[in-house]
Each structure stands twice: as structure tokens, then as C-alpha cells.
Amino acid sequence: MTSRISKIARKSVVIIADKRDEDAYCSGCVIMKDGAVTVIASSDFVKRRERRLKVVFFDREELEATVVIVQDSFCLLRTAFHPGCEAISLLEDEDGLIPSTTFMFAPISQTANQRMSTFATVESLASYGENETDLVADSTKYFLVSCPYSEKTRSGLNRLTAAPVFTLRGKTAGIVLQDCRDAVEDPEAAEVKVILKASHVNELMKLLPPAPLKRPGKKRKRSCH
């Protein structure tokens, strides 16, 4: 992996934060950049904070965020346009997701991320799925990543939910859903994260309402000479 790939990947990672609480922040990522910016975030974090959310970009620019859609564990937020950010590039060939080295950016404050080396595996979730039968039953949607980061907010929310997992080529293989097990009950297993595959991340995009059609402008009449 080159430093250029890491720099581009960093530009697609954001921090979702509460404007009134310095301890309240978590991961997110840019999935669309058009006239505005669309971001994936944790729906649990956003809940009851809808009116005081901000998105902090790689260059520490902060923009107010509006909730567009909530879907299960994730939600989509929109901010004003940010020229420097990049949208994640989803991995298309999931068959190529063999056990391999990956990397992520984990939030260490409301304004800073730290790059972390991680490791992806495609083993079954069944061995980690105690008390998570919904994941085991539909395990083809997920894979696992080993990551030492386990920080949570004061209210116990996982700060890493919605963080993208990058291949060494800079493609996004998926986004973090949750820890496999609770860190208090099993600290070692908590280092293993359940990741929603890229193809299912793409399905979130389909939930966005279509962009409004531009109204045709009036044609100017040519003056006759």
C-alpha cells in the first residue's frame, strides 16, 4: 500500500459528533459526493441527537448534518458540500476478500482519527455468534476483522460502528457493524469486529430519494435585427 492510497482513504472517513458533548463522537464515512455530501453513521448514536449533529472531515472542517434515512443499525446523513472529501470506493469482487491485511481509521477525539492495521477473515460467524443469532442466520452478509480498538461513548455505544474497512488497494470491503462479543465479558473476542460487506453497504444507497429534477430554464428570445 502506498501513502497516496492511505491519504485518499483518509479523506473518505469522517467523525460524527454531538455539538454539545465533547465525549459524544463516533465513526462514519462518505458514500456520495454531489451537490452535497452523504455520510453513513450509526443510527444508535444519531438517535435523540438529530438537532445537534455535526460531521468533522479529515481536514477538521465541521459541517452541520441532517438525518435523511434511518435503516436498522445505520443511517444516512447529509451535509453541505465539502470539496476536499472523497466517497468510499466499494469492493466489487467480494470473492477476492480472502484473509488479508486491511486498515481502518479509528476516532480518538471529535476532530482526529488514527490509522490502524487490521486483518480480515472470511470465516463463519457462527463461532462468535453467541447471543447474536440474527447474524449467524444471515452470515453471508458479514465477515470478521481483527482490530484492537474497543472504545465506547459514556453511554456504551461503539465508536467504530460505520467505520470503513479498507483493502491495501484502497477499496472499501465493508463497514463495522459491532463487536463480536462484549468487551467486559470477553475482552479478546471484543477485538474481533463484525463487518457488513460492501455489497450490502451499496444497498443503503438505493434508499436515498432521487435527486429533484432541474426545472428547465426559460429560453431567451432572439432579437431580430
N, C-alpha and C positions, 0 to 999 in steps of 0.2 A: 504493500500500500504506500502511495506517495503522500507527501504533505499536502499536495494540491487536493487529493481526494478527501482528506480529513477536513481541510478548510471548507470545501464545498458542503460536505455533510453537516458541519457545524452550523452553517447558515440556514439549514432547514429545521434546526432544533430550537424550540422556544421554551420559556418558562411561563406558566400560568400562575398569576399571583393575585392575592387579595390586597386591594389598595389600603385597607385599614389594619392589616395584621401582617407584620414582618415575618412571622413564622409560617404563614399560610402560603405555600407555593408548591408546585409540582411540575412534572414534565409535560411537554406537548410537542407537536411537530406541524410544519406547514404542509398541507396537501394540495392546495391550489393557490395560484397567484394570478389574478386577472386584474380587474379594476380595484379589487380589494384583496385581502388575504384571508384564506380559510384555514383553520387550525383544528387538529384533533386534540381533545383533552379528556380527562377523567370526569365522567358525569357525577360521581360521588363528590369530587372536590368542588365542582361548579354549583351543586345543589345548595340553595339558600345564599349564594353569593352572586347571583345573576346581575345585581346592580352595582357591584364594586369590583368587577374583574378587569385585569389588565394583562396584556401579553408583552413579555420582555424578550426582545430579539437578541441575536448574537452580538450586536454592537451596543447593547444596553438601551436601545431606544424603546420607550414604553408607549403602547397604544391601547386605548380602551377597547374592550371586547364585548360583543353581543352574542348571546346564545341563539343559534339558528335551529338546531335539531338535537334532541336527546334520544339515543338509541342504546338501550341496555347499559353496558359499562362505560360507553364512550359518548361524547357529544361533539358537535361541530360549532366552533366559534368563528366570528368574522371580525376583522379589524380594518381600519383604513389601510390604504396601500403603503407598502414598505418596499422601496426599490431594491434594497440590497439582499433581501432574504431569498431563499431558494426552496422550491417544493421538493419533497422527497421523490425519489425515483424508485418505484416499486419493482421488486424482483419478479420477473415473469416466469422464469423456468424454475419452479419450486422443486422439480426433480433434482436440480443441481444443488439443493440445500443439503449437502452431506455434512457430517460432523466436521466442523471447521472453526477457525478463529474468526471472531467478529469483533465489533466495537460499538460503544454507546457513549452518550454524553449524559452524565447524571447531575442534577441540580445540587449545588452546595450553598446557595443563597437565592434571594429573589432576582439577582442580577448576574449570576455566574454559573456555568456548567463545568464539569470536569470530565475529560476524556478517560474512558476505562476500557481495557481489553477484556473481552468476554469470549465465551466458547459456546457454539450452537451444537445441539444434538437433535436427532430426529427420533430418538427412542420413544416408546409408548408412554403416554401419560399415566397409565394405569398404576405403575409402581409409586407414583407420587400423589395419586388422586384420592387419598383418604379424605372423607368429608367433602369431596368435590365431584360427586357422581355425574353432575351435568357436564363436566369437562371430559371425563372418561368416556361417556357415551358418545361423544362427538369429537373424539380426539384428533381426527384428521384435519381439523381446523387449526391445530396448535402444534408448536414444537417447544423445546426447552432450551434455555440458555443459562449457563453458569455465570453469575455476576455477584461480586462481594457486597454490593451496595444494598442496604436494607433500611434506609432512613424513612421515617414516617412523620407526619404532622402531629401536633399535640393531640388531635382528635383520633389519631391512629390510622390515617389514610396513607396509603403507599405513595410516596413522592414519584416513583418511577413509572406508574401507570401512564400509558400513552407515549412513552419514550420509544423512539425507533431503534431497531437493531440493524446495524449496517454490516454488509459483507465488506471484504477488503477491496472490492471494486467500487464501493460507494453506493451499491443498491440497498434498498430497504427490504429486508427479508420479512419483517413484521413489526408489531408494536407490543409493548409489555401489557399484559392483562393483570397479572397478580403474582405474588409469591406462591410457590407450590404448597408450602405449609407455613404456619405461624412461626415467627422468629422466636417467640418465648417458649413455645412447645418444642421446637426442633430448629435450633439456630443454623445447623449445617444445611438442612433442606430448604431453609428460607433463602439461601444463596441461589437456589435454582428458581428461575422465573418461568412462568407460562407465557408464551408469546403467541399472539394471534397472527396467522400467516398473512402475507401480503395480499393474496387473492381476496381474502375476506375484509381486509382493510379497504380494498378497492370498492367493495360493495357499499361501504359507508358513503362514498362519493355519489352513488346513484340516488341517495336520499335527498341530495340538495335540490331545492326548487330550481327550475330552469331560469336562466337569466332573462330579465324582461326584454322584450323586443324593442329595438330602437324605432322611434316614430319617424317616418320619412319626413325630411325637411321640405319646405315649400320650394318649388322650382322658381328660380328668378327669371322673369320675362326679359327677353332680349329687346332692347330698344331698337327701333327702326331708324335708320339714318336716311 
